[in-house]
């Protein structure tokens, strides 16, 4: 018995020593990681500046900054509503991330703007659509009708997809080009056209005013109006930085899905907009998380590439661009 007691005591001392050694190692690893983070935080921090319009789908980084998801990166916005001004901010280097849509990116590349999409931010899921007079009861009834839409925009591309599904072509309608979807909606409310491709809040306003109905929305055409972040060539060359930023962005998207009202408040503050306006935009879009992003950007036949090629062929047919440019999709999130 004394020998057994001695053996147990010896084993207990050995186990205690082993546990203490493991604890020391664990503390050392934690301390090393803390020093690495502190060094990264203390040193020059890389900066990412996003040129964006006021759009909830583009506002996820406001949430990420608020929740500290971008460790070691200075993330800022330059909010510019004018498209040409956003392009200028991006090409001049004032911003190194450009917010756009996949169909618009085809045109931007054709204009000489360089970069590569690396994150899909959101998909339109009811936020865009076609309003029509009540006599127009089906998509096929659009044939021969006067339709307002913003030329060379996602609205134009959505109209094309609606016509295509009904075996119609742009020549089968009376085009009424406008400056933007808001003007198209106003043209319909003013009685100038039979139908219009517009967005919220005009979709709701038409119904509330009793002047027509919503014929079809982007919810019926998933994966058509797809918004993305494009990285400048200098940013694209920094794979690790792009990957870290993308990770923070996707964390932000997860937060938004779990806390939509609080996220709307944070984004509204960042955009200097009303919370209800941001909340309203959010009801018509789907924020794109990690899994869906990989479907859009990764693999041999990414969905974003299909949108790019399809929209490009349409823009060529409409003589908006001369040819479909060479596409470059970032693989930063695909590892």
Steps between C-alpha positions, in 0.01 A plus 500: 500500500771757580662423162166554322446828686851611405436404135175695493668800659781486246252476211299792635816712523588407141150585376506830689837588350377406152185713543707796617730460200201496261362811668832678463513410131141616448569828674809543286303444178232746606763756594679450166176552309421806710843645421450433129164676506642787704790537257262500206275754671795721600665501158378674188146380438396431141202707391200395297271775377167408343341727239130436546155634434245497781381142481451255787674221312816713485489591869621178664843647579335765719381208712842335485675813623242540778547138609883502454506229233782661299794443731811688389327669204378858475168480316329817380231609257473780252126522436443639151157480336617605153629203298764697309631646825526150649696391195729800538562421868590142410723569200682785677590279796289694749311172544631149438164321508214580263138402561317398185281227349627208298322611182633856541852367558506385138450859385751637750771266377415608145553860607853418616430470872725224634445267791338173601185409696584317821177509705134478404325735739132440429243385248189696412208292626194716447663842527485549121207424274255604231185696578224501242149615428237255616413414141845340472434175680799289395861544398405406143258795497801735499527446125439825315476702821684821588745412778721736698839375618846629573715402203826309561416432865394192699137606428568467128654157553203386712259612228700300247475186716123546536457541124730207430296270724193587294671455162497875439782731399569870569360579155163366615443793738493880475805610695480810719857547631546698821792621709445256788234266647358780715421708191349190337269454798403865490422471127260218577333683787462801269324289236769538231550124451317169524762337720831580666800319640564662836587422860382562849338717623328551163382140479305554822395853410335383177292246690412747776396763246273251324658587164608151404652182635834328535521266203829326584797557730861392528384237750374310194848525343754398766864549408422773245571825681810405697700767683873459553812663641778550247861527620748733331806338338724611788262351757447182297876440515478474881330162536533479878352846553209429264437169674504659847267778390266250334492299821396807697236585239349152517496515881309827462246335270441226758442769765256685273296185443478437872446864605330676207350791691820586686697461177261739325564755775878466464488529121261794510742683727788425264310608188339799679163357397174423678479161671161431341645570153784252553257252653277538194788426263590192706154350447565483125848347500677191625839548663739240360692292752806278471337196339310689232808713431700191415227393261522837328877533484662157530524180301521428128165666417435777754158665484652848482679402181171391343339835586805680363490317167121518462482871583803567281337338198188709561696827529677418175166431328371834629816674372584619849844336481696384196598159636493296820825572688718238664366427847714456810336363813699504823551161664578653840212329681532169314784347698 
